[in-house]
Amino acid sequence: MVIKELELKNFRNYSSLNLGFSHSINVIYGKNGYGKTNLLEAMFLCCVGKSFKAQKDAELIQYGKDSYKVKTKIADGICGSISVFYERNKSKYIEIDGVYIEKMRMLFGNLIGLMFSPESIRTVTDGPMYRRRLLDIALCQTNKEYYYDLMMYNRFCEEKGKLLLMGTGYDGLEMEVINENIAGFGAAIAVDRYNFVRELNEIAGKYYSYITDEKESVSMRYFPYIHSFNSAVGEKIAEGDGSDFSVEAVKEDFLRELNDERLIKREREFRKNLIGIQRDDIGMDLCGNSLRSFGSQGQKRSYAIAITLAEMDILKKKSGRTAVLFLDDVLSELDNARKSRIIEMTKNVQTFYTCTEKEMMNTGLAGGASINYIDVEKIR
């Protein structure tokens, strides 16, 4: 699938824009602050329905305006266009081929995109929230059941949190029902995450090895915050074992934990939900040591890029379609050899690069691929 055109109205710093793209490599270049990343943000919005930067849709509206519109025209996809409208203080409105969709999950899978931005490095350097977000975005785009499970899990966790804030005065039967649902949805999410990380570890390791000319090795492992799951598969996760795990078995063990009297006492004391997939993490190692603690900026950036490319392979395997790649400022802090290998790996995929100078994308590095250069200062 490829994005043929992008139309914007009152989005960020663009009053009005209609821009066509190449099916191969597109390089958006220009000075900082001129709106390079805004173009990627708009296209990615049509993939997942929300910005990878802004917390609120109102932040995307051009200053002094009351609404924005983003539309992508798509070739070789299961739909021809996706439009996102938002008017200040109203609900977001999304259309696929001109038809309004009522549920966000109906958007996923129509336009599959993967985003690398400077923020992506936080997947490696910062807290577990960023690694969980990586898993959720990737899994939601190819598994609508995962999105539903995640939505329901969060909803029941919120309900449990409200009961726990009541102290000891809550309804015990209501808590039992909530825990039953948390265990069911949480088990399904944990198994999906485990299987995804297992695949991601193998493929990202190969990409990283290629980027670094096979001079370094990396690995990742999933750490679910469900103790029974952790103890049952911990060794196998660390060893990259390919075993499959029953959702029902995980649910049964998870529910047993949630109903444990010692945990119930602690949750009442702290008035918060203390275990579950909302605390999951992924461990990442470089040559046997923590990448977060011992890796250089270049190594961390290289692994974050390798993870993005690995996600592309997995999503293609699951959906049968190749994701569009959005690579924002991906080449900074990398030497020419690593830049060359990254560009070589993306030349057969529709890829959007951003950079400050056109010369950063030397055509000699692209292995003969055609490159469409877009001067962001000329299109505003």
GUTORMAR-663670 format. One line per 10 residues: number of its first residue (from 1); for each residue x, y, z of C-alpha. Coordinates in Angstrom, 3 decimals. Example, Ala and Ser with C-alpha at 12.3 -4.5 7.8 and 13.67 -1.06 7.14 Angstrom:
BEGIN
1) 12.300,-4.500,7.800 ~ 13.670,-1.060,7.140
This chain:
BEGIN
1) 0.000,0.000,0.000 ~ 1.110,3.554,-0.636 ~ -0.121,7.051,0.116 ~ -0.676,8.874,-3.186 ~ -1.737,12.258,-1.868 ~ -2.130,14.232,1.311 ~ -4.657,17.028,1.757 ~ -4.554,19.367,4.750 ~ -6.731,22.223,5.921 ~ -5.900,24.245,9.034
11) -3.616,21.481,10.330 ~ -0.704,22.692,12.469 ~ 1.126,25.338,10.367 ~ -0.625,24.430,7.087 ~ -3.650,26.504,6.051 ~ -4.191,24.494,2.872 ~ -2.075,21.843,1.172 ~ -2.410,19.200,-1.524 ~ 0.744,17.140,-1.972 ~ 1.538,14.056,-4.082
21) 4.142,11.411,-3.251 ~ 6.402,8.801,-4.801 ~ 5.698,5.107,-4.248 ~ 9.312,4.694,-3.089 ~ 11.436,7.087,-1.026 ~ 10.153,10.576,-0.197 ~ 12.521,13.019,1.479 ~ 10.974,16.047,3.171 ~ 13.756,18.505,3.963 ~ 14.110,22.052,5.258
31) 14.868,24.153,8.280 ~ 13.613,23.242,11.726 ~ 10.208,24.647,12.561 ~ 8.907,24.680,8.986 ~ 6.553,21.708,9.367 ~ 8.400,18.580,8.201 ~ 7.238,16.439,11.114 ~ 3.711,17.873,10.846 ~ 3.301,16.166,7.456 ~ 4.268,12.791,8.917
41) 2.017,13.406,11.896 ~ -0.954,14.066,9.602 ~ -0.440,10.877,7.585 ~ 0.114,8.737,10.688 ~ -3.091,10.198,12.134 ~ -4.940,8.419,9.314 ~ -3.336,5.123,10.358 ~ -4.216,5.010,14.051 ~ -6.647,7.897,14.581 ~ -4.469,9.849,16.987
51) -1.318,11.930,16.941 ~ 2.034,10.431,17.970 ~ 2.941,13.836,19.438 ~ -0.115,15.699,20.729 ~ -2.286,14.549,23.604 ~ -5.342,16.470,22.416 ~ -6.785,17.020,18.942 ~ -7.254,20.705,19.703 ~ -3.454,21.045,19.649 ~ -3.460,20.074,15.956
61) -5.677,22.966,14.855 ~ -3.880,25.858,13.203 ~ -3.663,28.907,15.443 ~ -6.737,31.107,15.157 ~ -8.878,28.403,13.492 ~ -11.669,26.232,14.883 ~ -11.157,22.928,13.055 ~ -8.776,20.841,10.964 ~ -9.085,18.290,8.176 ~ -6.620,15.626,7.047
71) -7.190,13.350,4.060 ~ -4.961,10.668,2.580 ~ -5.579,9.079,-0.815 ~ -4.323,5.512,-0.931 ~ -3.276,3.108,-3.707 ~ -3.110,-0.696,-3.451 ~ -4.952,-0.715,-0.154 ~ -8.288,-2.054,1.008 ~ -9.677,1.473,0.834 ~ -9.103,4.485,-1.398
81) -9.113,7.311,1.134 ~ -9.173,8.102,4.842 ~ -10.278,11.469,6.224 ~ -10.047,12.818,9.757 ~ -12.025,15.896,10.797 ~ -12.002,17.653,14.129 ~ -13.863,20.731,15.288 ~ -12.909,22.322,18.581 ~ -14.902,20.986,21.575 ~ -16.601,18.335,19.420
91) -15.967,14.661,18.691 ~ -13.482,13.547,16.064 ~ -15.067,12.468,12.777 ~ -13.380,9.786,10.638 ~ -14.416,8.632,7.164 ~ -13.196,5.680,5.109 ~ -13.981,6.142,1.405 ~ -16.384,8.905,2.404 ~ -18.323,6.745,4.894 ~ -18.346,7.704,8.580
101) -17.074,5.033,10.987 ~ -18.620,4.813,14.439 ~ -15.878,2.844,16.206 ~ -12.182,3.646,16.226 ~ -11.270,-0.012,15.836 ~ -12.844,0.052,12.358 ~ -9.989,2.335,11.284 ~ -7.168,-0.045,12.177 ~ -5.733,-2.060,9.306 ~ -6.971,0.172,6.492
111) -3.722,2.134,6.287 ~ -0.862,0.498,8.159 ~ 1.957,2.826,9.131 ~ 5.009,2.684,11.368 ~ 6.523,5.792,12.871 ~ 10.106,6.390,13.930 ~ 10.761,9.762,15.525 ~ 13.228,11.084,18.099 ~ 10.522,10.079,20.587 ~ 10.969,6.439,19.473
121) 14.386,6.299,21.116 ~ 12.581,6.631,24.441 ~ 11.399,3.070,23.814 ~ 14.981,2.077,24.574 ~ 16.071,4.805,26.997 ~ 13.046,5.634,29.158 ~ 10.356,3.916,31.211 ~ 8.072,0.934,30.497 ~ 5.206,3.166,29.284 ~ 7.016,3.761,25.982
131) 7.625,0.056,25.384 ~ 4.005,-0.820,26.123 ~ 2.932,1.908,23.701 ~ 5.114,0.362,21.000 ~ 3.398,-3.008,21.480 ~ -0.094,-1.522,21.569 ~ 0.260,0.536,18.373 ~ 1.701,-2.388,16.408 ~ -0.797,-4.973,17.660 ~ -3.837,-2.731,17.255
141) -3.089,-2.207,13.553 ~ -3.373,-5.895,12.707 ~ -5.526,-7.284,15.498 ~ -8.842,-5.568,16.173 ~ -9.533,-8.022,18.995 ~ -6.411,-6.758,20.732 ~ -7.704,-3.185,20.568 ~ -11.038,-4.321,22.036 ~ -9.303,-6.344,24.784 ~ -7.114,-3.362,25.668
151) -10.048,-0.957,25.740 ~ -12.087,-3.274,27.974 ~ -9.143,-4.047,30.235 ~ -8.508,-0.353,30.849 ~ -12.193,0.224,31.475 ~ -12.377,-2.472,34.172 ~ -9.116,-1.272,35.736 ~ -10.647,2.183,35.979 ~ -13.748,0.727,37.660 ~ -11.573,-1.227,40.085
161) -9.629,1.921,40.905 ~ -12.859,3.713,41.806 ~ -13.861,0.896,44.176 ~ -10.449,0.806,45.844 ~ -10.632,4.533,46.529 ~ -13.684,3.748,48.664 ~ -11.472,1.818,51.081 ~ -13.162,-1.183,52.732 ~ -16.700,-0.037,51.922 ~ -16.954,-1.385,48.378
171) -19.212,-4.185,47.151 ~ -17.265,-7.473,47.263 ~ -19.403,-9.101,44.564 ~ -18.813,-6.191,42.198 ~ -15.070,-6.510,42.776 ~ -15.233,-10.217,41.935 ~ -16.913,-9.451,38.607 ~ -14.351,-6.754,37.843 ~ -11.432,-9.061,38.673 ~ -12.921,-11.785,36.459
181) -12.929,-9.385,33.518 ~ -9.487,-7.987,34.285 ~ -8.116,-11.534,34.334 ~ -9.826,-12.485,31.064 ~ -8.879,-9.439,29.010 ~ -5.466,-9.159,30.666 ~ -4.563,-12.773,29.886 ~ -5.423,-12.318,26.196 ~ -3.285,-9.160,26.024 ~ -0.343,-10.797,27.833
191) -0.277,-13.775,25.473 ~ -0.493,-11.506,22.403 ~ 2.326,-9.342,23.726 ~ 4.472,-12.346,24.566 ~ 4.111,-13.854,21.089 ~ 4.753,-10.482,19.428 ~ 7.899,-9.783,21.463 ~ 9.183,-13.276,20.706 ~ 8.949,-12.542,16.967 ~ 10.223,-8.995,17.386
201) 13.308,-10.186,19.255 ~ 14.392,-12.511,16.466 ~ 13.789,-10.146,13.534 ~ 15.017,-6.933,15.208 ~ 18.196,-8.761,16.178 ~ 18.882,-9.570,12.527 ~ 18.216,-5.996,11.415 ~ 20.459,-4.594,14.130 ~ 23.212,-7.020,13.166 ~ 22.992,-5.819,9.560
211) 22.971,-2.129,10.514 ~ 26.101,-2.613,12.647 ~ 27.850,-4.891,10.122 ~ 27.433,-7.872,12.488 ~ 29.714,-6.340,15.089 ~ 27.159,-6.303,17.925 ~ 24.237,-8.395,19.129 ~ 21.038,-7.379,20.890 ~ 18.111,-9.160,22.478 ~ 14.786,-8.372,24.125
221) 12.467,-10.245,26.464 ~ 8.955,-9.681,27.703 ~ 8.304,-9.104,31.403 ~ 4.555,-9.387,32.100 ~ 3.465,-7.996,35.438 ~ 1.409,-11.094,36.127 ~ 3.483,-13.093,38.573 ~ 2.097,-16.509,37.643 ~ 2.707,-15.837,33.946 ~ 6.195,-14.604,34.737
231) 7.150,-17.643,36.792 ~ 5.625,-20.092,34.324 ~ 7.358,-18.764,31.218 ~ 10.140,-16.596,32.585 ~ 12.937,-18.987,31.673 ~ 11.451,-19.716,28.272 ~ 11.024,-16.009,27.565 ~ 14.666,-15.387,28.469 ~ 15.740,-18.231,26.195 ~ 13.467,-17.197,23.318
241) 11.541,-20.462,23.507 ~ 8.777,-20.819,20.910 ~ 6.145,-22.358,23.161 ~ 2.551,-21.182,22.942 ~ 0.559,-20.487,26.073 ~ -3.130,-20.914,26.649 ~ -5.089,-17.739,27.358 ~ -7.411,-19.733,29.603 ~ -4.504,-21.070,31.672 ~ -3.055,-17.572,32.095
251) -6.489,-16.217,33.008 ~ -6.963,-18.884,35.654 ~ -3.609,-18.144,37.276 ~ -4.100,-14.375,36.986 ~ -7.526,-14.550,38.625 ~ -6.098,-16.652,41.435 ~ -3.547,-13.885,42.061 ~ -6.182,-11.143,41.977 ~ -8.258,-13.006,44.569 ~ -5.329,-13.702,46.873
261) -6.077,-12.321,50.332 ~ -2.604,-10.837,50.742 ~ -2.903,-8.897,47.485 ~ -6.432,-7.757,48.346 ~ -5.136,-6.427,51.669 ~ -2.278,-4.562,49.975 ~ -4.551,-3.078,47.305 ~ -6.952,-1.868,49.982 ~ -4.040,-0.326,51.847 ~ -2.599,1.460,48.799
271) -6.039,2.005,47.206 ~ -4.749,1.096,43.767 ~ -4.505,-1.860,41.383 ~ -1.063,-3.356,42.027 ~ -0.645,-6.057,39.371 ~ -1.555,-6.508,35.726 ~ -0.504,-5.818,32.152 ~ -0.611,-2.047,32.752 ~ 2.806,-2.570,34.410 ~ 4.390,-4.790,31.735
281) 7.882,-4.110,30.433 ~ 10.402,-5.309,27.858 ~ 14.053,-5.883,28.756 ~ 16.635,-4.944,26.086 ~ 20.264,-6.096,26.171 ~ 23.357,-5.241,24.138 ~ 26.018,-7.988,24.083 ~ 24.616,-9.299,27.374 ~ 24.408,-5.937,29.168 ~ 21.525,-3.523,29.615
291) 21.235,-1.415,26.454 ~ 19.587,1.326,28.460 ~ 22.528,1.569,30.883 ~ 25.519,0.755,28.688 ~ 24.519,1.586,25.110 ~ 25.684,4.724,23.288 ~ 23.205,7.103,21.655 ~ 24.071,5.633,18.259 ~ 23.502,2.091,19.485 ~ 20.176,2.983,21.068
301) 19.049,4.791,17.920 ~ 20.145,1.863,15.749 ~ 18.161,-0.612,17.839 ~ 15.072,1.594,17.841 ~ 15.312,1.694,14.030 ~ 15.818,-2.084,13.881 ~ 12.677,-2.562,15.991 ~ 10.672,-0.378,13.580 ~ 11.879,-2.401,10.577 ~ 11.131,-5.660,12.407
311) 7.610,-4.455,13.144 ~ 7.173,-3.863,9.411 ~ 8.047,-7.501,8.666 ~ 5.723,-8.856,11.337 ~ 2.809,-6.662,10.267 ~ 3.299,-7.753,6.653 ~ 3.251,-11.395,7.734 ~ 0.026,-10.881,9.685 ~ -1.817,-8.598,7.255 ~ -0.300,-9.505,3.888
321) 0.446,-5.824,3.236 ~ 3.550,-3.694,3.617 ~ 3.351,-0.804,6.057 ~ 4.228,2.760,5.096 ~ 7.343,3.902,6.957 ~ 7.562,7.353,8.547 ~ 11.160,8.066,9.568 ~ 11.471,11.444,11.248 ~ 15.050,12.633,11.731 ~ 16.192,9.020,11.604
331) 19.681,9.586,10.175 ~ 21.107,12.045,12.688 ~ 23.795,10.728,15.072 ~ 24.555,7.822,12.693 ~ 27.708,7.312,10.647 ~ 27.544,7.016,6.851 ~ 27.815,3.227,6.888 ~ 24.729,2.861,9.102 ~ 22.842,5.480,7.105 ~ 23.620,3.581,3.905
341) 22.329,0.279,5.260 ~ 19.107,1.821,6.595 ~ 18.316,3.521,3.282 ~ 19.120,0.303,1.420 ~ 16.603,-1.612,3.573 ~ 13.809,0.879,2.852 ~ 14.244,1.446,-0.879 ~ 11.484,-1.032,-1.814 ~ 8.966,0.357,0.681 ~ 7.142,3.678,0.577
351) 9.190,5.624,3.072 ~ 9.002,9.212,4.271 ~ 12.264,10.633,5.596 ~ 12.661,14.060,7.152 ~ 15.986,15.868,7.426 ~ 17.246,19.425,7.622 ~ 19.477,19.250,4.542 ~ 18.932,17.527,1.222 ~ 22.557,16.364,1.178 ~ 21.905,14.086,4.174
361) 20.160,11.728,1.740 ~ 22.968,11.135,-0.731 ~ 21.388,9.281,-3.684 ~ 24.491,7.133,-3.894 ~ 23.457,5.577,-0.592 ~ 20.048,4.547,-1.903 ~ 21.200,1.715,-4.127 ~ 19.620,3.152,-7.269 ~ 16.191,3.799,-5.739 ~ 14.332,6.859,-7.006
371) 13.977,9.634,-4.472 ~ 11.272,12.287,-4.420 ~ 12.615,15.417,-2.740 ~ 10.149,17.826,-1.123 ~ 11.391,21.234,0.000 ~ 9.112,22.040,2.917 ~ 9.827,25.782,2.582 ~ 8.360,25.818,-0.939 ~ 5.089,24.002,-0.198 ~ 3.868,26.122,2.695
